[in-house]
């Protein structure tokens, strides 16, 4: 397939922004929202503070003017000055209750009575459609002094306060964006490094290490990538060793078959030797067939659509059938076969065909290593809601190291190929995978009661009938 075709077939994933950009944008948006809320709250606060400051200043002025010996003279001397640039207007309340001055319309009768009773007044009034602050103070010699100031002065003071807040709020916004950028860099850098390591692992590189810096989650991700790299290395090494073993096993019978086929083709095999040559060819082809069958069986077990026929199964009857077959095979090899099972039926919801396949695989493996005159035991019992099937032999047994790797493909075969009879190296792996598919567990024990290996299969959901 050429590059143009591969390009057309490549799925088009939606373009997504980077994590760093998203963090910076989020931090900026949060800061902007905080600045807006702060601006709204500070605007109301600034207006209230400005009004409080202006009222306090106006009240102090009224208190000072109320101490003048003859307050009515203020109208003649200072009225124009008080109504200057700040717009403050003056009114004087005489001891008899008369009110005079430009600020007189802002004073209500209730406010006048309050002042004549010796109490100050702080209020808001509307004159000519404009709002005014009203501050009045009783005079020492009777009467009172009244000052009013437009509320527009409060608005101007509040605007000055709000403008003074623009710089710190803008600085906070910029600081939040910079902090977001720093945070994004700190978070995104180890993630980007982890992604790069993952891509390199997918491309086939090994011996890589995940990033060690950044937040705890990023460090954990880096550690996971390092563990994954090590697991992939081990798995690929095992696969490579297994393939080498498979190629060696297949090459040996193929070499024999090829040699005899060439000899037959050249006509160099004497007629008297043809039956022996035929038997040899049949043995080697059967060996090849068994090996390929094991490979195919293991491949099917790894498939997601592997079918299981789960139904109520009498495991006692199943092991009885297996015993009939294997007792004859063991007798042929002078091995003492024994069956141990309870008198009552042991029932389980499982696939009986697959359970028999597991038992046959374990028995075949045990018979291969059991010497003449030694026992081979197939046992069944119910234990704690599980059906337990055991295969024990009187062979050389397994070391603790052997038991730890017993179900890995080809490991024991490669370890003992020059010491004891071995099979394809797949039988125990197939038994393990079948047991797992059935929801059970299988374990390997180094030394059983008969002195050899002991393999124990536990299947769930059993009951004694």
N, C-alpha and C positions, 0 to 999 in steps of 0.2 A: 504494500500500500504506500503510495507516494505521500509526500508531506502535505500537498494540497488537499488530498482526500482526508488525511488524518486531521487536518485543521478544520475541515467542514464537519467531521464527525465529533469533534471535541465539544462536550457540553458547555454552553455559555452560562456560567454562574452569574448571579447578580453582583454588581460591583458594590462592595461594602467599604465604608470608611475605616480608617485604622483606629485601634483602641486608644492610642495616644491622642489623636485628634478628637475622639469622642470625649475623653476625659477633660481635655482643655476646654472644649465647647461646653461641657456640662458645668465645669467649675466657673466658667465665665458667665453662663446663664444664671447659675445660682447666685453668684456675686452681684450680677445686674439686678436680679429680683430683690436681693437684700438691700441694694442701694436704693431701688425704687421705694421699697417699703420704709426704709430709713428716711428717705426724702419726704414721703407723705407724713410720717409721724413727726419728723423734725420740723416740717412746715407748720403743723398745728402747734407744736411745742414752742417754736420760735414766735409765732403770733401771740400766744398766751404770755410768753415771757416779755415780749416787747410791750404788750398792753400793760402788764404788771409794772414794768419799769417806768413807762410814761405816766401811769396813774400815781405811782409813788413819787415821781418828780413833781407832778402837778399838785399832789396833796401837800408836799413839803412847801411849795410856793404859797399855797393857800394858807398854811399854818404860819408862815413867816409874815404874810401880809395882814393876817388877823391880829398881829401884835402891834400894828401901827396905832398910835394913840387916837387918830381920827380917821377910821376906815373910809367914810364918805369922800374924804379929800383925794382918795386914790383915783376917783373917776375923773377929777380935773387934772391931776398931775401925771398919772402913769397909764391911763386907759390906752392911749395910742401906742405907747411903748410895749405894753403887754399884748396888744393885738398885732405885734410885728410879724417877723418872718415865720415864727412857729404857729401862728394863728390862734394864740391863746386870747380868750375874751374874759372880761371881768364884769362882775355884778356885785353890788353891796346891798346887804339886807340891814335896814335901819332897826333900832330897838323896838319901834312901834309896828314892825312888820312890813314896811314899804320896801319894795325891791327896785333898784335902779341900776342901769348899766346894760351894755350889749348882751351880756349873758343871762339877763333876767328871764327871757322866754324859756330857758332850759330848766328853770327851777319850778317844781310843782308846789302846790299848797302844802302837801304833806311834807315835802323836803324843807319848806320854809318853817313849818311848825317844829320840825325836828331840830333845825338849827337854833331856833329861838329857845328851845328847851336845853340847849347846851351840848347837843350831840352832832358830830360831823356827818357829812353825807358823801357817799361815793356811788355814782349811778351813771346811766347812759341815757342820753336824750337825742331826739331827732328834730333838727331845725332845717327848714327849707330843703327837705329830702336828704339831708346829710346827717350822719351819726356823729355825736360828740361825747367825749368823756366829761363827766361832771364831778368835780371835787370841791367841796365846800367845808369851811371850818368856822366855828363860832368865834366872835371877837371878844377880847377881854372886857371891853367897855359896853358890851351888849351888841346885838346884831350879829352879822356874819359876813365873811368874804366868800364869793363864789367864783371859781375859775372853770372854764370849759375849753376843750382842745379837740380839734377834728380827729376822727379815727383814722383818717388817711395818714396821719403822722405815725400811727401804730403800724400801718401797712408798710410804710417806707422803712421803718426800723426793723420789721420782721424780714423784709426783703434783704436788708443788709446782713442780717444774721444768716439767712438761707444762703446767700452768696458766699459767706465765709465757710459754709459747710461743703461747697462744691469741690474744693481742693482735696480735703480729706476723703470724701466719698469717691472721687475719681482715683485718688491714690489707692484706696482700698480695692477698687475694681481692677486696676492694673496689677496690684499685688496678688489678688485672687487668681487672675489669669496666669501670672508668673508661677504662683504656687501650683496651679493646675498643670502647667507645663512641666514643672519639676516632678510632680507626682506621676504624671503620665510617663515621663521618661523613666522614672524609677520602676514603674509597674510594667510598662510595655517592653523595655529593653530585655529583661530576662524571658518574657513570653516570646518575643521575636527570636531570641537565641534558641529557646526550646523548639519553636517551629522550624528553625533552620536545622537543628539536630534531627528532628523527626523526618524532615524531607531527605536528609542525608542517609538516615537509616532506611527509609523507603527506597532510596536509590541503591542500597546494597553496601554502604560503608559500615564498618564495624570498628569497635574500639573507641567509640565516642563517649563523651561525658556530658550530661545535662548541665545547664547553668547553675551555679552555686549561690548567686547573689539575689537580692531583691526580697520581696515579702515572703512570709512563711509558705504561702500557697505556691509561689513560683519556685521556691527551693524544693518543696515536695514534688512539684512537677519535674524539676530537673533530676531529682533522685529517682523518680519513676522511669524517666527516659534512660538513665544509666542502668537501672535494673533490667529494663526492656532490652537494651543493647546486649547485656550479658546473657539474657535468656535467649535472644535470637542467635547469638554466637554459639551457645551450647547446642541449641536445637539444630542449627545448620551443620555444626560439626558432627552431631549424631546422624543427621540425614546423610551427610557425605560418607561417614563411615559405613552406614547401612547400605548405601548404594554401592560402595566398593565391595562390601560383603556379598550383596546380591549379585553383582557382576561376576565375582569370583565363583559363587555357587553355580551360576548359570553357565559360566564358561567351562567348568570341569566336565559336566555331562555333555555339553555341546562338542567339546574336543573329542570325547570318546566316540560320540555318534558320528562326527565328521570323519574321524580316522577310519572307523569301520565302514562307513559309506564309501570312502575313497578306495578302501581295500576291496570292497565288493565290486565297485565300478571298474577297478583295474583287473579283477578276476584273480587276485592273488590269494584268496581265502580258499583253502581246501574244502572239498565237499563235505568231508567228515566233521569239519568245524562249524558248518553253517548253523546247526541248532544252537551251539554255544554262543555264537555271534548274535543270533536272533534274541537269545535270552538276555544277553548283555545290552543290546539296543533297547529291548523292552524295559529292562530295569532302569536304564538312564532316562528314557522318555517318561516313565512313570515318576521318576524323581523330579524331572523338569515340570511335569504336569502338577505334581503336588505343590511344588514351590510357587508356580504361577497361580494356582488356586488359592494358596494362602495369601498371596499379594492381593488378589482380587477380593477375597473375603474381607481383608483388612480395609481396603479402599471402600467397600460398601458400608462397612461399619462407621466409617468417617463421614458418610453422606448424610445430609439432613433428612432425606426422605426414607431412611431405613425403616422398614415395616416391622412392627411387633404385633402379634396376635395374643393379646392379654385375655386370659379366661381362667376360671377356677380349675386348678390342676392338682392332681394327686401325685405329689412328688415321691411318695412311697412306691407307687406302681412304676413311676418313671425310673427310679434307681434299680428296681427289680429287673426291668427290661435291659438296662445298661449292664447289670451284673451277668445276665445270661450271655451277652455277647463277649464281655471282657473276661469272664471266667474261662471260656474256651481259648481265647487268645493267650491268656496267662499260662494256661496249661500247656500250650504249645511251646512256650518259652520256659517251662518248668518254674514258673513264679506262683507263689501261694496267694491266690486272690481271696479276699474276704469282703463280705457285705455286712455293714452294721446299720440297722434301722429299727425304729420303735415298732411295737406291735400295732399301734393305732395309726391310721392314715395321717399324713402330714399334708395339709392343703395350703395352697398359696395362689393368689391372683397374679399370674405370670404367663410367660410364653414358654410352654413346655418344650417345644422344639429347640428353642435357644438354650434352655437350661441343659438339655441333653447334649447340645453342641459344646457347652462349657465343660460338662463332665467328661465327654469323650476326649476333648483336647487335653485336659489335665491328666486323664488316665493314660493317654498315648505318651505324653511327656514323661510320666512316671515309669511306665513299662520300659521305656527306652534305656533308663539308667538303673533299673532294678536288676541285680544279679540273680542267677538261678538259686532257687531255694529260699529266697527272701520274700517277705510279705508285700502285698499291695492291697490297700484297704480303701473301699468306697463307703463313707459313713453319711448318715442323714439323721438329723434331730431337729426338734422345734425348741427354740430358745429365745425367750423375751420378745415374742411377737415376730420373730424372724425364723425363716427356714435356713438351717445351716447344713451345707454340703461340704464334706472334707474328702480330700484325696491324700493319703499318706503312703509312703513307700519305705522300703528298707535299703534304699540306695545310699550314695555317698553324702547326701544332704547338701545344705547350703550354708555358707557362712553368713554372718550378719551383713557384710558388704554385698554378698550375692542377693540376699533377700531384699535389700534396699533398691536394687536395680532389676529385679527379676522380671518385671513387666515392661521393661524398655526393649524395644525391638532389636534383636540381634546381639545384645550385650553379653548375656551368658553364653550364647553360641560362640562368639568370638573368644570369650575367655577360656572355654573348655573344649574347643574344637580339636585340639591335639591331645586331650586327656581322656575324654569319655565320649560315648556316642551322642551326637547332637542332631537336631532337626533343622528346619529352615530358619529358626530364630524368631518366628512370628507367632507360634502357638500360644505362648503366655500373653503376648500383647493382644491377641484376638480374644482370649478368655477374659482379660481385664476390660476390654472395650465392650464386650457383650454384657458382662456383669454390670458395668456402669449404665449401659442402655436400659437394663432391666431395673434400674434404681437401687442396685445392691452394691456390696463392696467385696473385694477379694484381697486376701493377704497371704503372704508367703512366710512360712516359718522355717528356720534353719534346721531344727531337729524335732521330729515327731516321736511318738511312743515307739514306733517301729525302728527308730534309729536314723531314718532318712528325712527327706523334705516333707513338709506338711502345708498344703494349700487349702485355705478356708474361704468358702463363698457364703455370704449372708444375703438372703433375699427377703424383702419386706413383705408384710401382710400375711403371715402364716397362721394356721390354726390346726390344732390336733383334733381329728375327726372322732 
